[in-house]
Amino acid sequence: MKIQLLNENLASDLSWLAEYGFSAWVEYEETNILFDAGWSDVWRRNAETANIDLETADIIALSHFHSDHSRGLLFHPFNEKKRLVIHPRVMTALLDPFIEPPDRHLPHKYSEIEEKIRSEFEIVEAAEPFEIAPGAFFLGQIPRVVPFERGYYYEDPMEDDTALAFKTDKGAVVLTGCSHSGICNICAYAKSITGQDLHAVIGGFHLVHQENPAVDETIEWLKAERIPRLLPVHCVSFDIQARLQTEFGYDRPGAGSLIEI
C-alpha cells in the first residue's frame, strides 16, 4: 500500500504546500481512499503536483468534524457523487453553533461544510467498524479503554473522532487524523478489529502540551507494542515531537511525503 500526505503542518520540501491540518491519499490493493481534506484547497493542489487523479477516489473518509480536516471538501473537484464515510455525530456537530475549539485556532463556518457534504456526497454514517474495502476498516467510534487517555478535546467528548486501519502481510497499518479519542485507544481498537499486531501508525497523535497529555505513559505504551514504523505528524507539539523522535528514531514526514508499506 501507499500513503501520500496531501496536507500536513509542514512541507516535506519546497515542491509542496502545507497548512495546519491533515489529508492523505491511500492506495490499498485496488482501492483509492481520500482520508480528510485539510482546511483549504492545499490537498487538491498537492494532489496535482503528485500527479494523483482524484477522480479515481473510490471512497472518502473523515476522521472527525473539525474544520482543519473537513473544510477542504469545499474545494473538491469531483464530477460525480463520491461515498463519504463519517461517524453519525459529524453532521450534528457541523450544525451545532456551540461546538467550537476554545482557542479558535482556525476561523470556520461549519454550516457551509454541512451543506456541501449533504448535497454533493453520498453519505455513509458508521458508528461501528465499517469495512470500506476487503481488509480496510473505518473504525467508527473508538472505545476509551486506556486509563491515562482522556479521549476528550477540552470539554468535547469527541465521539466522532476515528481512524482507518488496514490489514497487511506485515501487520496492521493505522492512519489517524487527530486522535482526539487517544492514540493508544485507537491502536488498541485497530488491533482488535484487524486481528493483527501493529506494523505502522501514521498521522496526528494529538499530543499537545496545552492539554497536558500523559506523554510518559503514551511513550511506554507505544514502546511495549514494538511498532516498527511510528510516524506522528500534524497535532504534536514541537517539544513532544522532539521527544518522540529521540525515543523512536524516525524521520518526520510532511506534506508531499510518500509512505510505502
C-alpha positions in Angstrom: 0.0 0.0 0.0 1.0 3.6 -0.5 0.1 6.7 1.6 0.8 10.1 0.2 0.4 13.0 2.6 -1.6 15.6 0.7 -1.6 18.1 3.6 0.2 18.4 6.9 1.5 21.3 9.0 5.0 21.1 7.4 6.1 20.5 3.8 8.5 17.7 3.1 10.4 20.0 0.7 9.9 23.1 -1.4 7.8 21.3 -4.0 4.8 21.1 -1.7 2.3 23.4 0.0 1.5 23.0 3.7 -1.0 24.4 6.2 -2.3 23.4 9.6 -4.5 20.4 9.1 -4.3 16.9 7.6 -5.1 15.0 4.4 -3.9 11.7 3.0 -4.3 9.7 -0.2 -4.2 5.9 0.3 -3.8 3.3 -2.4 -4.6 0.0 -0.8 -4.8 -3.1 -3.1 -7.3 -1.9 -5.8 -9.0 0.8 -3.7 -8.1 4.5 -3.6 -9.2 6.4 -0.4 -9.1 10.1 0.4 -8.8 10.5 4.2 -9.5 14.0 5.4 -9.2 17.1 3.3 -7.5 19.8 5.4 -8.7 23.3 5.7 -8.4 24.7 2.1 -7.5 23.5 -1.4 -3.9 22.6 -0.4 -4.7 18.9 -0.6 -6.1 19.3 -4.1 -3.1 21.3 -5.3 -0.6 18.9 -3.8 -2.5 16.0 -5.5 -1.9 17.8 -8.8 1.8 18.1 -8.0 1.9 14.3 -7.2 0.0 13.5 -10.5 -2.8 11.9 -8.5 -6.1 11.7 -10.4 -8.6 12.5 -7.6 -11.5 11.3 -9.8 -10.2 7.7 -9.1 -11.1 8.0 -5.4 -13.3 5.1 -4.5 -14.2 6.4 -1.1 -13.6 9.4 1.1 -13.5 9.2 4.9 -13.4 11.9 7.6 -11.6 11.4 10.9 -13.8 13.9 12.7 -15.7 17.2 12.1 -13.1 19.8 12.9 -12.5 22.2 10.0 -8.8 21.6 9.6 -9.8 18.1 8.5 -13.2 18.7 6.8 -13.3 22.2 5.3 -11.1 21.2 2.3 -14.1 19.4 0.9 -15.5 22.8 -0.1 -12.8 22.7 -2.8 -13.3 19.2 -4.1 -13.0 18.5 -7.9 -15.3 15.5 -8.1 -17.7 15.4 -11.1 -19.8 12.6 -9.5 -21.1 11.9 -6.0 -18.5 10.1 -4.1 -19.2 7.9 -1.0 -18.3 9.8 2.2 -17.9 7.7 5.3 -18.3 9.6 8.6 -19.4 9.0 12.2 -23.0 9.9 12.6 -22.1 12.7 15.1 -20.3 14.6 12.3 -23.4 16.1 10.7 -24.9 17.0 14.1 -21.6 18.7 15.2 -21.4 20.7 12.0 -24.8 22.2 12.7 -24.2 22.9 16.4 -23.1 26.6 16.8 -21.9 25.9 20.3 -19.3 23.4 19.4 -16.1 25.3 18.7 -12.5 24.8 19.5 -11.9 27.0 22.6 -8.8 28.6 21.2 -10.5 29.1 17.8 -7.2 28.5 16.0 -9.0 28.4 12.7 -12.0 30.5 11.7 -14.8 28.5 10.3 -18.4 28.4 9.3 -19.4 24.8 9.8 -22.8 25.2 8.2 -21.3 25.7 4.8 -19.4 22.4 5.1 -22.5 20.6 6.2 -24.5 21.9 3.2 -21.7 20.9 0.8 -21.4 17.4 2.2 -25.2 16.8 2.3 -25.7 18.0 -1.3 -22.6 16.7 -3.1 -21.7 13.4 -1.5 -23.3 10.1 -0.8 -23.1 9.9 3.0 -22.4 6.7 4.8 -22.7 7.0 8.5 -20.9 4.4 10.6 -20.6 4.4 14.4 -19.4 0.7 14.3 -16.4 -0.6 12.3 -17.1 -0.5 8.6 -15.1 -2.4 6.1 -14.7 0.1 3.2 -12.8 -2.5 1.1 -11.5 -6.0 1.9 -9.0 -5.6 4.7 -9.6 -1.8 5.1 -11.6 -0.5 8.0 -13.2 2.7 9.0 -13.1 2.2 12.8 -16.2 4.1 13.9 -16.5 5.2 17.5 -13.3 4.4 19.5 -13.8 2.7 22.9 -11.9 4.6 25.7 -10.1 1.7 27.3 -6.6 3.1 28.1 -6.8 4.7 31.6 -4.3 7.5 31.1 -6.1 9.0 27.9 -9.0 11.3 28.4 -10.4 10.9 25.0 -11.7 14.5 25.0 -10.9 17.7 23.2 -11.1 20.1 26.1 -14.7 19.5 27.2 -15.9 17.9 24.0 -16.0 14.1 24.3 -15.4 13.8 20.5 -17.4 10.6 19.9 -16.8 11.1 16.2 -13.0 11.0 16.3 -11.9 7.9 14.5 -9.2 6.4 12.2 -8.6 3.9 9.4 -6.9 0.5 9.8 -5.6 -1.8 7.1 -4.6 -5.4 7.2 -1.2 -6.2 5.6 1.2 -9.1 5.4 3.4 -7.2 7.9 0.6 -6.3 10.4 -2.0 -3.6 10.9 -1.4 -0.1 9.5 -3.2 2.6 11.3 -3.9 6.0 9.8 -5.2 8.7 12.1 -6.4 12.2 11.6 -6.1 13.9 15.0 -6.5 11.1 17.7 -8.7 13.2 20.0 -10.0 9.8 21.2 -6.5 8.9 22.2 -3.8 7.4 20.0 -3.4 4.4 22.3 -7.2 3.8 22.4 -7.2 3.9 18.6 -4.3 1.5 18.3 -5.8 -1.0 20.7 -9.1 -0.9 18.8 -7.3 -1.3 15.5 -5.6 -4.4 16.8 -8.9 -5.9 17.9 -10.7 -5.1 14.6 -7.9 -6.3 12.2 -6.8 -9.2 14.4 -3.2 -8.2 13.8 -0.3 -6.6 15.7 0.7 -3.1 14.7 3.2 -2.6 11.9 2.7 1.2 11.3 0.9 4.1 12.9 0.8 7.3 10.9 -1.0 10.6 11.3 -2.0 13.0 14.0 -1.3 11.8 17.6 -2.8 14.8 19.4 -0.1 15.2 21.9 -0.2 18.9 22.5 1.2 20.4 25.7 -1.7 22.8 26.2 -3.9 19.8 27.1 -1.3 18.1 29.4 -1.3 14.7 27.7 0.2 11.8 29.5 3.4 11.7 27.4 5.4 9.3 29.6 2.6 6.8 29.7 2.0 7.1 26.0 5.6 6.5 25.1 5.8 3.5 27.4 2.6 2.0 25.9 3.9 2.5 22.3 7.3 1.0 23.3 5.5 -2.1 24.7 3.8 -2.5 21.3 7.1 -2.7 19.5 5.7 -0.9 16.4 8.2 -1.0 13.5 7.0 2.3 11.9 5.8 5.2 14.0 5.2 8.5 12.2 3.4 11.2 14.2 2.5 14.4 12.4 0.1 17.3 12.5 -1.1 17.8 16.1 2.0 17.1 18.1 3.7 20.0 20.0 7.3 20.6 18.9 8.8 19.6 22.3 6.8 16.3 22.3 7.6 15.6 18.7 11.3 16.0 19.5 11.0 13.6 22.4 9.1 11.1 20.2 11.8 11.3 17.6 14.5 10.8 20.2 12.7 7.8 21.7 11.7 6.1 18.4 14.2 7.3 15.9 12.2 8.2 12.8 12.4 10.9 10.1 9.3 13.1 10.4 7.3 13.1 7.2 5.4 16.2 5.9 3.1 17.3 3.1 4.1 15.5 -0.1 5.8 12.6 1.7 5.1 9.2 0.2 5.0 6.3 2.7 5.1 2.8 1.2 4.3 -0.4 3.1 
